Amino acid sequence: MLFLIGTILFKHTFRGFLQLSHGAGIVMLAILAWFATALSPLTLSLLTSAIMIVVAVWESISLGPGAAKKPQSEATNA
């Protein structure tokens, strides 16, 4: 959860908006933490990993393939 909080704040600083995928991941981890004492360490680890994978896939899909590309400057277009 600490990783997601730090990442969402870092990305908010540079992009100016909060990503829904990270917020949902924080909420899902908070819900999981509520039930953590009733779960075995293996189950807790698997569920935590599954939540992080969902957040990563959601972020990749929401940003789309064009998000990683940098726009060309006017000097390279001329």
C-alpha positions as CSV (number, residue, x, y, z in Angstrom):
1,M,0.0,0.0,0.0
2,L,2.9,2.3,0.8
3,F,4.2,1.8,-2.8
4,L,0.9,2.7,-4.3
5,I,0.5,5.8,-2.2
6,G,4.0,7.0,-3.0
7,T,3.5,6.2,-6.7
8,I,0.1,8.0,-6.9
9,L,1.6,11.1,-5.2
10,F,4.7,11.1,-7.5
11,K,2.6,10.7,-10.7
12,H,0.1,13.4,-9.4
13,T,3.1,15.8,-9.1
14,F,4.2,15.3,-12.7
15,R,0.9,14.6,-14.5
16,G,-1.5,16.7,-12.5
17,F,-4.1,14.0,-12.0
18,L,-4.6,11.0,-9.8
19,Q,-4.8,7.6,-11.5
20,L,-8.0,5.6,-10.7
21,S,-6.1,2.3,-10.9
22,H,-3.8,3.2,-8.0
23,G,-6.7,4.6,-5.9
24,A,-8.6,1.4,-6.5
25,G,-5.6,-0.7,-5.6
26,I,-5.2,1.3,-2.3
27,V,-8.9,0.6,-1.5
28,M,-8.6,-3.1,-2.3
29,L,-5.5,-3.4,-0.2
30,A,-7.2,-1.6,2.7
31,I,-10.2,-4.0,2.4
32,L,-7.7,-7.0,2.4
33,A,-6.0,-5.6,5.4
34,W,-9.3,-5.7,7.3
35,F,-9.4,-9.5,6.8
36,A,-5.7,-10.1,7.0
37,T,-5.8,-11.8,10.4
38,A,-8.2,-14.4,9.2
39,L,-6.0,-15.4,6.2
40,S,-3.0,-17.6,6.1
41,P,0.3,-15.9,5.1
42,L,0.3,-17.7,1.7
43,T,-3.3,-16.6,0.9
44,L,-2.5,-13.1,2.0
45,S,0.6,-13.0,-0.3
46,L,-1.3,-14.4,-3.2
47,L,-4.2,-11.9,-2.9
48,T,-1.8,-9.0,-2.4
49,S,0.1,-10.0,-5.6
50,A,-3.1,-10.4,-7.5
51,I,-4.2,-6.9,-6.5
52,M,-0.9,-5.4,-7.6
53,I,-1.1,-7.3,-11.0
54,V,-4.6,-5.9,-11.5
55,V,-3.4,-2.4,-10.8
56,A,-0.4,-2.8,-13.2
57,V,-2.6,-4.2,-16.0
58,W,-5.3,-1.5,-15.5
59,E,-2.6,1.2,-15.6
60,S,-1.1,-0.2,-18.8
61,I,-4.5,-0.4,-20.5
62,S,-5.6,3.0,-19.3
63,L,-2.5,4.8,-20.5
64,G,-2.6,3.0,-23.8
65,P,0.2,2.3,-26.3
66,G,0.8,6.0,-27.2
67,A,1.5,7.1,-23.6
68,A,5.1,6.0,-23.6
69,K,5.9,7.7,-26.9
70,K,7.4,11.2,-26.7
71,P,6.1,13.8,-29.2
72,Q,8.7,15.0,-31.7
73,S,10.0,18.5,-31.5
74,E,9.6,21.0,-34.3
75,A,13.3,20.7,-35.2
76,T,13.0,17.0,-36.0
77,N,9.8,17.5,-38.1
78,A,11.4,20.2,-40.3
